[in-house]
Amino acid sequence: MVFPEVLNSENYCRNAGGEEPMPWCYTIDPRIRWQHCDIPRCENNSNIFAADLELMDMFEPPPEPVFSPTFLLITCALSLLVVAMVILLVLGCRRLQKYRRGYNATPTTDVEIDLEKLPSNMAYHRTSAQLNPRLEILEYPRNDIIYIRDIGQGAFGRVFQAKAP
């Protein structure tokens, strides 16, 4: 409703909003849309604000759009937060599972090695440089070591249990 003054008024009242100095009427001539005419003026309602309030009660304001920019921003932020939390939860579970599982040594089978069939290493322990006498005690010729069993795989290769004479 454009003019609240026209609400519940008669058809002869034509000067809604007081935009013209006197009432006007529509014409039949297509070139002239309206002209001033001799009809009674609209009543001057002093209750114009009451009419406005009644009109506002009749028409509800349009509802806010569901997908407002604020709503979209909050939804996106919460979605990113949920995705980040899920990723952190999955990574934490995998790390905890690895921690609980511990270190799994590689399975080894006992290998029987006949040391007598190995060729002797004649160059072993033959150097022209003199070693510290304290260190020489810690070294034994390979052919003098008695093999007991294969322990497994170490950081630098196979590990054997042996006995020195």
Secondary structure, DSSP 8 states (H G I E B T S, - for coil): ---GGGTT--TT---GGG-SSS-EEE-S-TT--EEE---------TTHHHHHHHHHHHS------TT-HHHHHHHHHHHHHHHHHHHHHHHHHHHHHHHHH-------------GGGS---TTTT--SS---HHHHTT---GGG-EEEEEEEEETTEEEEEEE--
